[in-house]
Amino acid sequence: MVQPGQPDMQMILQQAQKMQEQLMNAQAELASAEVIGQAGNGLVQVTMTAALEVRSVKIDPKVVDADDVETLQDLVVGALHDATRAAQELQAQKMGPLAGGLGGAAGGLGIPGIG
């Protein structure tokens, strides 16, 4: 028997299904959304999806120097870090409201042990 003020199981399941659909949609958007990271004022650019899949690396020929490979390596690493940061920010924007909804919704649904 449902106590007053307690949601019924059907409502809980509907809310969980809706949140799952929203989560799947957000994950699909992240898999296709692209961000660009750069280093050296754009001398090296990395394009990756918000799901952290590297799509391309562009290197300006001016930075290619056989006698100074370390600088090029550092620029590539810097561009990867910048792209990863941008991807994580986009993930937080897309997934943050859903993650907050999970904790808040579960706690607010009156499910023992959750919240």
N, C-alpha and C positions, 0 to 999 in steps of 0.2 A: 504494500500500500504506500502510495506517495504521501509524504508528510506535507503539510502546508508550507509553502515557500520553497519546496524542493522541486526541481525540474524532473519531468518524467524521462525515462530512458529513450523514448523515441526522439524527443527534442535534443538530447545529448548526442545521439547518433547522427541526426541531421546536421547539427553544428559541426561535429567531427568530420563528416563527409564534405561539407562546404569548405572547411579549413584545408582538408587534404587536396581538394580541387584547386584552391587558391595557391597552395604550396607547389603543386605540379605545374601550374601556369607560370608562376614566378621562376621556377627552375628552368622551364623551357625558354623563357625570355632571357635569362642569364646565359644560357647555352648559345644563344644567337647574338646577344648584344656584344659589341666590340668596344674596347678601350685602347687608347694609345699611350704608351709610356715613352719617355725620351730622356736622353742624357746628352751633355755637351751642346746645349742650345739646339737640339734637333739633329745633331750629327749622326746619332744612332736612335732609331725609333723601333719600338716593338709593338705590334698589334696582337692583342689576345682577346679571347672572349671573357666575359665576366665569370665564366666557369673555369677560368685559368688555363685554357687551351691556347697555346701560342699559334697564331695564324701566319705572321710574317715578321721578318727582321729586315730593316733597311739601314744601310750603312753608307754615309756620304764618303765618296772616294778620297776626299781631303784628309780623312782621319786614318786612312790605310797607309801604314808606314812599316815596312819590314824590319826596320831597326828599332821600332817602338811598339811591339805587339801588346805589351802590358797595358798601355793606354787604351787601345781598342778593346781589350778584354774588360777593363774597368768600365768603359762606356756601355758595353753590352750588358754587364751586370747591373749597372745603374739604371738603364732603360727597362730591364726586366723588373727590377724592384719598383720603379715608378708605375709600370703597367699593372703589376700585382696590387699595389696600393689603390690605384684607380678601380680595379676590378673588385677589390674588397669593399670599397666605398659604395659601389653600385650594388653589390650583394647586400650590404647593410640597408640600403634604401629599399630594395625590393623585398628582402626577407625580414627585416626588422619588425615591421608591423605584424607579420604573421607569427614571428617568434614571441613577440609580446602578447599576441592574442592567445597563444597556446597556454602560457602560464596564467594569464588573467582569466581566460575562459575556463580552463580546467579548475582553477581555484574557485571560480564563481559558479561552477556547475554543481557544487556540493558533492563531488566524488571524494570519498574518504581516501586519505593518503596522497592526494594530488593537490599541488598548489602551494 
